Structures are given as C-alpha cells and as structure tokens.
Amino acid sequence: MQIRDLPYADPGVPDARSGPRFLLWLGRNQLRGQLKALGWGLLHHLSVGGLPVGAGLAVQAVVDRSGARLALAGGLIAVLGLGIAVGDTMLHRTAITNWITAAARLQQLLARKTAELGSALTRRVAAGEVVAVSTGDVEKIGWFVEAVSRFLAAACAIVLICAGLLWYLPSLGLVVAIGVPVLALAVLPLLPRATQRADVQRDKAGKATELASDTVAGLRVLRGIGGEELFLGRYRAASQEVRKAAVRSARMWSLISAVQVLLPGIMLITVVWYGANLALDGRIDPGQLVTVYSAVTLLIFPLGQFEEIAMAYSFSRPSAKRAARVLALERTSFEAERGGLADARPTGDLYDPATGLRVPAGLLTAVVCGDPDAAGR
C-alpha cells in the first residue's frame, strides 16, 4: 500500500476486543510494508555493521604496508557506504509510509464508525474522547506500528554482528556476545514503572482533552449560566496534573536513556582494555582490535531501537485501548434504547419558510453564514 493509493477502498473490520489485539490487527494488515521496512532496515544496519571490517582491513594494510589490501579495504568501505545511503533512505521512506497508512486506516475506521452511529456516538462516549482518539491517539498508534519493523531489523542485525565477531575473533567476540544481551535487557526492570507512569500521563492528558473539548462544545451555555470560569479553573487544574505526570514519566525515560549510555560505555572500555592487552601480547593484530572496537561502538545505534520500541508500545497501548473501545460500539444498542422509534423519524425535504431554504432529502448539504456573530442566533 502506497500513500498515493489512499484512502482505502475498504479499511477492513478491526479486531476491537482489546488494545493489543487491535495493534496486532493493524500490523497484520500492513504485513507487506512491514517486510519491506525489515529488509531495508537489515541492509542499513548490516552495512553500518560492516564498516568496522573495512576500517580494520585498512589499518592492518597500512601496518603491513600493503597497497593492494588498502585499495580493497577502500572499495569495501565505498560499497558499504552506498548500502548505508540506499538502506537508510528506503528505510525512512517505507517506515513513514507504514506510519501514514496505519494512521489513515484508523482514521477511516473512526470516520465510518462515526457515520454509522451518528448522534449515538456522543451519547455512548464523551465528545472529548472521540477528539482525543482521532488526533493524538492516531499518531501514537501509527508510531508503534511502523517502529516494529525497524526494531526487528535492529535485533536481527545485532544477532548477526555478534555472530560475525565470534567467528572473526572469538577471544573478543565472546565478550561482546555476552555483553550485548546484558545491555539490551538491562532496562527491563525499569520498563514496568516507566510504562505505568506513561499510562498515568496518558490517562490524565486524555481527560484534560475531553474536558477542554466538552467545555468548548458547551461554551455558549456555560456563559449563559455563569459557569465558564468554573470549568476553566477545572481545566487549569487538570493541565497541571498532566504536567506533573509528564515530568514523572520523563524522569523514568531519562533514567532508561542514561542506563543505555552508561552500560555501552562500560562495555566499550572493557573491550578496549582487554583487546589492548591481547594486542600487546601479540595474540591479535592491531587491525582486529580496531574492527572489534568499531563494531562495539556502532552497536549502540541499533541498541537504541530497544528503548524506542518500549516507548512506542507504552504510549500506544492506552491509545489503542481507547480506539478499540470506540470502534467496538454498535448502533443496535442505541436503537434498542430508543424503543424502536428509529423507523418513525420524519422523512422528506427540509424547508425554512423564513429564508426560503430547501434541503433535499438524502443530499449532504452545508449552510454557511457570512456573519459569524449571527450564526448562533
């Protein structure tokens, strides 16, 4: 699915039983785009991971004064550079396409549900919640859907690079193979609390959005009864709660980011110290040390995808839950509440004798007033 093909002829029937099931349904419907992003992501990460090999060959060629091997190393680096350029460009293109198409599918589903339920929608859920789902929630859900393929590409690249280091230089490769899983899993104990704080922030932000939307919707009535300042005060208090929750959430994610900077630095120092001792003892060549050192340095980039996928899921899970709750609504329940009076509604054209306006039945018609102040009278 390409952006030029939007909107979908049929966005499908969503699995709205829960938030995670809805996210899984969205991912399955973009399987082709996810596989394309995975392929381009592998090309990008493996090309980046291959640069240390070229750098190590170049250093060793200079040490051995071999012009032929130096030219070979330069050619390898040039090929890898081309792979990085193509892979990064196409990965960005496919990832953004996945993001936009997932958001477009959700927007179409929400529009279809709104048209299906009509006025029953705001009787079943708050108008502010509908606004929150169709704006901020769409963006967060799209972010997680497109981040999955990039995360999988980074994880596969890490496994392949560690396996390559083990084969290339077992003595140092073993240190890397042991250290990388520790780095990837070190933040797991912090994720539950970070997710909990993100959920609290998201819940408070959603309630504040609902309050603001409902206040704006009833602003004319509130002014008439003198309740405008009361509701504005409630929104100020709600916004301060959102700010405090956001600060608490940001502290946890900052701690996670700090851990993912500190631990790779410790592993890098360990590799350099151990590798330098091996090089001084003549057990490895200087070029091999440069190769492993560069590979460990570049592994920090794909490891960052672990933090991003955790953040994306933490923020998209409550958003998907809200979207699934709206999409799970059925009109039959509303018709039952009305006691079957839906068929007794008047039919025919609408006619306003004061202005002579006639609105044909079954035709979408919009009425515009040239004077905004007179529009509400």
C-alpha positions as CSV (number, residue, x, y, z in Angstrom):
1,M,0.0,0.0,0.0
2,Q,1.4,3.4,-1.1
3,I,0.4,6.8,0.1
4,R,-0.9,7.7,-3.3
5,D,-3.4,4.8,-3.1
6,L,-5.1,6.3,0.0
7,P,-7.9,6.3,1.1
8,Y,-8.5,2.6,1.4
9,A,-11.4,1.2,-0.6
10,D,-12.3,-0.9,2.4
11,P,-10.3,-0.3,5.7
12,G,-11.5,-3.8,6.9
13,V,-13.2,-5.0,10.1
14,P,-11.0,-4.3,13.1
15,D,-10.3,-6.6,16.0
16,A,-11.6,-4.3,18.7
17,R,-11.6,-6.8,21.6
18,S,-8.7,-5.1,23.2
19,G,-5.9,-2.6,22.6
20,P,-3.1,-5.2,21.9
21,R,-5.4,-7.2,19.6
22,F,-6.2,-4.0,17.6
23,L,-2.5,-3.2,17.3
24,L,-1.8,-6.8,16.1
25,W,-4.7,-6.5,13.6
26,L,-3.2,-3.2,12.2
27,G,0.3,-4.9,11.9
28,R,-1.1,-7.9,10.0
29,N,-2.9,-5.6,7.5
30,Q,0.5,-4.0,6.7
31,L,2.5,-7.1,6.5
32,R,3.9,-6.3,3.1
33,G,5.0,-2.8,4.2
34,Q,6.5,-4.2,7.4
35,L,8.5,-6.8,5.4
36,K,9.8,-4.1,3.1
37,A,10.9,-2.0,6.0
38,L,12.5,-5.0,7.7
39,G,14.5,-5.7,4.5
40,W,15.7,-2.1,4.1
41,G,16.5,-1.9,7.8
42,L,18.7,-5.0,7.6
43,L,20.5,-3.6,4.6
44,H,21.1,-0.3,6.5
45,H,22.2,-1.9,9.8
46,L,24.4,-4.6,8.3
47,S,26.1,-2.0,6.1
48,V,26.8,0.1,9.1
49,G,28.0,-3.0,11.0
50,G,30.3,-3.9,8.1
51,L,32.2,-0.6,8.3
52,P,34.5,-1.9,11.1
53,V,35.6,-4.7,8.9
54,G,36.7,-2.2,6.2
55,A,38.4,0.0,8.8
56,G,40.2,-2.9,10.4
57,L,41.4,-4.1,7.0
58,A,42.6,-0.6,6.1
59,V,44.6,-0.3,9.4
60,Q,46.2,-3.7,9.0
61,A,47.0,-2.9,5.4
62,V,48.8,0.2,6.5
63,V,50.7,-1.7,9.2
64,D,51.7,-4.3,6.7
65,R,52.4,-1.7,4.0
66,S,50.2,-3.5,1.5
67,G,48.7,-1.1,-1.1
68,A,46.6,-3.8,-2.7
69,R,44.8,-4.6,0.5
70,L,44.4,-0.9,1.3
71,A,42.7,-0.4,-2.0
72,L,40.5,-3.4,-1.3
73,A,39.5,-2.0,2.1
74,G,38.7,1.3,0.4
75,G,36.5,-0.4,-2.1
76,L,34.7,-2.3,0.6
77,I,34.1,0.9,2.6
78,A,32.7,2.6,-0.6
79,V,30.3,-0.3,-1.2
80,L,29.2,-0.3,2.4
81,G,28.7,3.5,2.2
82,L,26.4,3.0,-0.8
83,G,24.5,0.4,1.1
84,I,24.1,2.7,4.1
85,A,22.8,5.5,1.8
86,V,20.3,3.3,0.0
87,G,19.2,1.4,3.0
88,D,18.7,4.5,5.2
89,T,16.8,6.3,2.5
90,M,14.5,3.5,1.7
91,L,14.0,2.5,5.3
92,H,12.9,6.1,6.1
93,R,10.6,6.1,3.1
94,T,8.9,2.7,4.0
95,A,8.7,3.5,7.7
96,I,6.9,6.8,7.1
97,T,4.6,5.0,4.5
98,N,3.7,2.5,7.2
99,W,3.1,5.2,9.7
100,I,0.8,7.2,7.4
101,T,-1.1,4.2,6.0
102,A,-1.7,2.9,9.5
103,A,-3.0,6.3,10.7
104,A,-5.1,6.6,7.6
105,R,-6.7,3.2,8.1
106,L,-7.5,4.1,11.7
107,Q,-8.9,7.5,10.6
108,Q,-11.2,5.8,8.1
109,L,-12.4,3.3,10.6
110,L,-13.2,6.1,13.0
111,A,-15.0,8.1,10.3
112,R,-17.0,5.0,9.3
113,K,-18.0,4.3,12.9
114,T,-18.9,8.0,13.4
115,A,-21.2,7.9,10.3
116,E,-22.6,4.6,11.4
117,L,-23.5,5.7,15.0
118,G,-24.4,9.3,14.2
119,S,-25.7,11.2,17.3
120,A,-25.5,7.9,19.3
121,L,-21.7,8.2,19.4
122,T,-21.6,11.2,21.8
123,R,-24.2,9.5,24.0
124,R,-22.1,6.5,24.5
125,V,-18.7,8.2,24.8
126,A,-17.6,11.7,25.7
127,A,-17.1,14.0,22.7
128,G,-13.6,14.9,24.0
129,E,-12.6,11.2,24.0
130,V,-13.6,11.0,20.3
131,V,-11.4,14.0,19.6
132,A,-8.5,12.5,21.6
133,V,-8.7,9.2,19.7
134,S,-8.9,10.9,16.2
135,T,-6.0,13.2,16.9
136,G,-3.2,12.3,19.3
137,D,-4.0,8.6,19.6
138,V,-3.8,8.1,15.8
139,E,-0.3,9.4,15.8
140,K,0.9,7.2,18.7
141,I,-0.7,4.1,17.2
142,G,0.9,4.7,13.8
143,W,4.3,5.3,15.5
144,F,4.2,1.8,17.2
145,V,3.1,0.1,14.0
146,E,5.9,1.4,12.0
147,A,8.5,1.1,14.7
148,V,8.0,-2.7,15.0
149,S,9.8,-3.4,11.7
150,R,12.7,-1.1,12.5
151,F,13.1,-2.8,15.9
152,L,13.1,-6.3,14.3
153,A,15.7,-5.2,11.8
154,A,17.9,-3.8,14.5
155,A,17.5,-7.0,16.6
156,C,18.4,-9.3,13.7
157,A,21.4,-7.1,12.8
158,I,22.7,-7.3,16.4
159,V,22.5,-11.1,16.4
160,L,24.3,-11.3,13.0
161,I,27.0,-8.9,14.0
162,C,27.7,-10.7,17.3
163,A,27.8,-14.0,15.5
164,G,30.2,-12.5,13.0
165,L,32.5,-11.2,15.8
166,L,32.5,-14.6,17.4
167,W,33.6,-16.2,14.1
168,Y,36.1,-13.4,13.3
169,L,37.8,-13.1,16.7
170,P,36.5,-15.5,19.4
171,S,38.5,-14.0,22.2
172,L,37.0,-10.5,22.0
173,G,33.8,-11.6,20.2
174,L,32.8,-13.7,23.3
175,V,33.0,-10.5,25.4
176,V,30.7,-8.7,23.0
177,A,28.3,-11.6,22.7
178,I,27.9,-11.8,26.4
179,G,27.7,-8.0,27.0
180,V,25.2,-7.1,24.3
181,P,22.3,-9.2,25.7
182,V,23.0,-7.6,29.1
183,L,22.8,-4.2,27.5
184,A,19.6,-5.0,25.7
185,L,17.9,-6.5,28.8
186,A,19.3,-4.1,31.5
187,V,16.4,-1.7,31.1
188,L,13.7,-4.4,31.5
189,P,13.4,-3.9,35.3
190,L,12.7,-0.2,34.7
191,L,10.1,-0.6,32.0
192,P,7.1,-1.6,34.1
193,R,7.4,1.6,36.2
194,A,8.1,3.7,33.1
195,T,5.0,2.2,31.4
196,Q,2.9,2.8,34.5
197,R,3.9,6.4,34.7
198,A,3.3,6.8,30.9
199,D,-0.2,5.3,31.3
200,V,-1.0,7.7,34.1
201,Q,0.2,10.6,32.0
202,R,-1.8,9.4,29.0
203,D,-4.9,9.0,31.1
204,K,-4.7,12.4,32.6
205,A,-3.9,14.0,29.2
206,G,-7.0,12.3,27.7
207,K,-9.2,13.5,30.5
208,A,-7.9,17.0,30.1
209,T,-8.6,16.8,26.3
210,E,-12.1,15.6,27.0
211,L,-12.7,18.4,29.5
212,A,-11.4,21.0,27.1
213,S,-13.5,19.7,24.2
214,D,-16.7,19.4,26.2
215,T,-16.1,22.9,27.6
216,V,-15.7,24.4,24.2
217,A,-18.8,22.4,22.9
218,G,-20.9,23.9,25.7
219,L,-19.2,27.3,26.0
220,R,-22.3,29.2,24.9
221,V,-24.4,27.6,27.6
222,L,-21.7,28.0,30.2
223,R,-21.5,31.7,29.5
224,G,-25.2,32.0,29.8
225,I,-25.3,30.4,33.3
226,G,-22.1,31.9,34.5
227,G,-20.2,28.6,34.7
228,E,-17.4,29.5,32.3
229,E,-14.8,30.4,35.0
230,L,-15.6,27.3,36.9
231,F,-14.9,25.0,34.0
232,L,-11.8,27.0,33.0
233,G,-10.5,26.5,36.6
234,R,-11.1,22.8,36.3
235,Y,-9.1,22.7,33.1
236,R,-6.2,24.6,34.6
237,A,-6.1,22.1,37.5
238,A,-6.3,19.2,35.0
239,S,-3.5,20.6,32.9
240,Q,-1.2,21.0,35.9
241,E,-1.8,17.3,36.8
242,V,-0.9,16.4,33.2
243,R,2.3,18.5,33.6
244,K,3.3,16.8,36.8
245,A,2.6,13.3,35.4
246,A,4.6,14.1,32.3
247,V,7.6,15.2,34.4
248,R,7.4,12.0,36.4
249,S,7.2,9.9,33.2
250,A,10.1,11.9,31.6
251,R,12.3,11.2,34.7
252,M,11.9,7.4,34.2
253,W,12.7,7.6,30.5
254,S,15.7,9.8,31.2
255,L,16.9,7.1,33.6
256,I,16.5,4.5,30.9
257,S,18.4,6.6,28.4
258,A,21.2,7.1,30.9
259,V,21.5,3.4,31.5
260,Q,21.7,2.8,27.8
261,V,24.6,5.3,27.6
262,L,26.4,4.1,30.7
263,L,26.4,0.4,30.1
264,P,27.7,0.5,26.5
265,G,30.4,2.9,27.6
266,I,31.5,0.4,30.3
267,M,31.5,-2.5,27.8
268,L,33.5,-0.3,25.3
269,I,36.1,0.4,27.9
270,T,36.3,-3.3,28.8
271,V,36.7,-4.3,25.1
272,V,39.5,-1.7,24.6
273,W,41.3,-2.7,27.8
274,Y,41.1,-6.4,27.1
275,G,41.9,-6.0,23.4
276,A,44.9,-3.8,24.1
277,N,46.4,-6.4,26.4
278,L,45.8,-9.1,23.7
279,A,47.5,-6.8,21.1
280,L,50.5,-6.1,23.4
281,D,50.9,-9.9,23.9
282,G,50.8,-10.4,20.1
283,R,47.6,-12.6,20.2
284,I,45.7,-10.3,17.9
285,D,46.6,-7.8,15.2
286,P,46.0,-4.0,15.6
287,G,43.5,-4.2,12.7
288,Q,41.5,-6.8,14.5
289,L,41.3,-4.6,17.6
290,V,40.1,-1.7,15.6
291,T,37.5,-3.9,13.9
292,V,36.0,-5.1,17.2
293,Y,36.3,-1.6,18.8
294,S,34.4,0.0,15.9
295,A,31.8,-2.8,15.9
296,V,31.0,-2.3,19.6
297,T,30.8,1.5,19.1
298,L,28.4,1.1,16.2
299,L,26.2,-1.4,18.1
300,I,25.0,1.4,20.3
301,F,22.9,2.7,17.4
302,P,20.7,-0.5,16.9
303,L,20.5,-1.0,20.7
304,G,18.7,2.4,20.8
305,Q,15.8,0.7,19.0
306,F,15.0,-1.3,22.1
307,E,14.3,1.9,24.0
308,E,12.2,3.3,21.2
309,I,10.0,0.2,20.8
310,A,9.4,0.2,24.6
311,M,8.4,3.9,24.5
312,A,6.2,3.4,21.4
313,Y,4.4,0.5,23.0
314,S,4.0,2.2,26.3
315,F,2.4,5.3,24.7
316,S,0.4,3.4,22.0
317,R,-1.2,0.8,24.3
318,P,-3.6,3.1,26.1
319,S,-4.3,4.9,22.8
320,A,-5.1,1.6,21.1
321,K,-7.4,0.7,24.1
322,R,-9.3,3.9,23.6
323,A,-9.6,3.4,19.9
324,A,-10.8,-0.2,20.3
325,R,-13.4,1.0,22.8
326,V,-14.8,3.5,20.3
327,L,-14.6,1.0,17.3
328,A,-16.4,-1.7,19.3
329,L,-19.6,0.4,19.7
330,E,-22.6,-0.9,17.9
331,R,-25.7,1.0,16.7
332,T,-28.1,-1.7,17.7
333,S,-27.7,-0.9,21.3
334,F,-28.7,2.7,20.7
335,E,-31.7,1.7,18.7
336,A,-32.8,-0.6,21.5
337,E,-32.6,2.3,23.9
338,R,-34.9,4.3,21.7
339,G,-37.5,1.6,21.8
340,G,-37.6,1.0,18.0
341,L,-38.6,4.6,17.2
342,A,-35.8,5.0,14.6
343,D,-38.2,4.0,11.8
344,A,-40.7,6.6,13.0
345,R,-38.5,9.6,12.2
346,P,-39.9,12.1,9.7
347,T,-38.7,11.9,6.1
348,G,-38.7,14.3,3.1
349,D,-37.1,17.6,2.3
350,L,-36.3,20.3,4.9
351,Y,-37.8,23.7,4.3
352,D,-37.2,27.0,6.1
353,P,-40.0,29.5,5.2
354,A,-38.1,32.4,6.7
355,T,-35.2,32.2,4.2
356,G,-36.7,30.0,1.5
357,L,-34.0,27.4,2.0
358,R,-34.9,23.9,0.9
359,V,-32.6,21.0,1.7
360,P,-33.3,17.9,-0.4
361,A,-33.5,14.6,1.5
362,G,-30.5,12.3,1.2
363,L,-28.2,15.0,0.0
364,L,-25.3,16.2,2.1
365,T,-25.8,20.0,2.5
366,A,-23.8,22.6,4.3
367,V,-25.2,26.0,5.3
368,V,-22.7,28.8,5.8
369,C,-23.4,32.2,7.4
370,G,-21.5,35.3,6.3
371,D,-21.7,36.8,9.8
372,P,-20.1,34.6,12.5
373,D,-21.8,36.6,15.2
374,A,-25.3,35.9,13.8
375,A,-24.6,32.2,13.1
376,G,-25.6,31.2,16.6
377,R,-28.9,33.1,16.7
